[in-house]
Amino acid sequence: MDNQPPSDDEHPLLTDRPKKRRRAGSKRSAEKMRKLSNHTRGNHCKCKRNCMGRISDDQLSQRLDHFNSLCSKDEQDSYLAGQIRIIPVARHRLRNPDGVPNTSSFKYFVRLDDGDGNTFLEHFVCFNAFLSIYGITSARVKNIKCSLVQRGVPPKDKRGRHANRPHRFTLDVRDSITQHISSFHARKSHYSRGQKERVYLHEDLNVEKMHRLYKNAYPTNKVSLSSYKKIFYNNFNISFGYPRCDTCSTCDAYIVKCKEIQNELSACAGDDRKSEIVKEQNELRVQQEIHKRKADTFYVRKRGAKNRAKDDSTYLAIAMDFCKNLPCPNIPTNDVYYKRQLSFYAFNIHVLSTSASYFYTYDETIGKKGADDVCSFLANFLDNEVTETVKEVHIFCDSCAGQNKNYTVFRFLHSLVGERFQKISMTFPVRGHSYLECDKNMGLISTKGTVETPDDWRDRILNSRVHPSPFVVKNCDQSMFKSYSKYLKPDYKNSCPFATRPIKDFIVTENRPNEVLCRYNYNGTFEPCTIKKKITKNRTRRNSQLQALYSGPLPLNIKKYNDIQSLVRFCSRKAAEYFSNLSHVNQNETDNESNDCGDDNK
């Protein structure tokens, strides 16, 4: 994962890699596709030559299915033109003296398999049989014949290619649509950082609502919903809502490779190459099965820890994670789609044995979302919510390097063993498979409706669950946040002596006062690593005291502050007073908005 937080200032950008759409994206397109592939066989021609009677039903169905499978009207017309033969007129017989003699005569045929699968023969049929076999009209065939006689090629579909478009919008109108879509406030995905162009708009938005907002902003521009959608889908890479679960890159790559192998296998003719593809397919399945079993191991360990904690009063198992960032104010007005709002943070600690859940809540002017913040919440929870009988703690959390999986947290847990606990363990999931009880708790909190201030969010969290017990909501002030990284620095090595990113299990025990145990797969051997410095007799244990992490309110950037103030007119007087007193600084964009690893809207 990237340690840098995603910016809260993202906006949709023009791209040459738009979001993929379904083949028939609109009702009109779907109807055109349905008509194109919905030809049915007509009645028997009943001619003297018995044209359709000489052809089996299977052969007729095969020809019609192939005709329906062609992707466009031009392809179908070309296919039909290839089965029409122009011959010179042998004798002119004018039944009407005033009529114009025909310059050409035509024969019709269908190409049918002769039975061996390698040769197709031409079977001549009458005009009525030709129409019935492909389910087409005489006018369509007449148009094809005229084009063949006059130009020697089948006709081209000219629908939609004419220049008579009185309602076609100008380049200025197109630019106004592009600017309107780009004006919406968006976020990037935390778990899919590789897709840099994909952004996510508010979950309450959709294309229809955006089109209505555009008409309100530009009442003189006559732009239909279909035209707005065309620019939205073809020029932008946008999704709505926000990904709540991790996306596993390994599983995604497996799905792509499986499709490629399956396509290659269906197109392969040689037995030798086919056996190689099957072998490759089996190896890929084995690798994916191993990956899934590793992912399941994390949940098996968590269930085992939960069951043990229910029976053992000296053992505590918890899950912890930052929740989705909540906006303040969260109000039903269209202006919030274009403006930045104050971020409200919530750190959730869930006790697995009792399902008790604690929310440490604060806004972005109080604290950030870094390693010292996590240590502060853990220290408060262990000091105030955990009984003295607990001697062993097992923590389950995701592998976010900026929050949970870092040297500061590891040193903090090591410092607790020997003084309070006998053993502390941390287990991390396989990347992309980190669904925890914290995610379930966040799903219980309704993010819709009017919420103006952080206290309103706290009330909503408090009332979100009744059974088995209500959520415990704590209002954090800056006195809770401590600088554990500076406090622990004198006693520990300056740099981490082991690789933190691939760790799956981390254990600290009182039997190893200077070491920690790490392993990089769930069933491997633990490797001891020394992390404490050697302390001489004449040296004091620690020169620094535990200091406050923040010296005062964290100022907002002036741009975000102004956006919030523009929304104040939709809020109550109490909320307006709260937002007007927010600390802010008048300078260019800084990284003061958040110092987390990007766990914005998980």
Helices and strands as residue ranges (DSSP letters): H 27-36, H 57-69, H 73-81, E 84-88, E 104-113, E 120-125, H 127-134, H 138-151, H 171-182, E 187-188, E 199-201, H 207-217, H 225-235, E 238-240, H 249-267, H 271-311, E 315-322, E 326-328, G 334-337, E 342-351, E 357-363, H 371-384, E 392-396, H 407-416, E 423-427, H 437-443, H 454-462, E 472-475, G 478-480, H 484-488, G 489-491, E 505-509, E 515-519, E 527-530, E 556-557, H 558-567, G 568-570, H 573-580, E 584-585
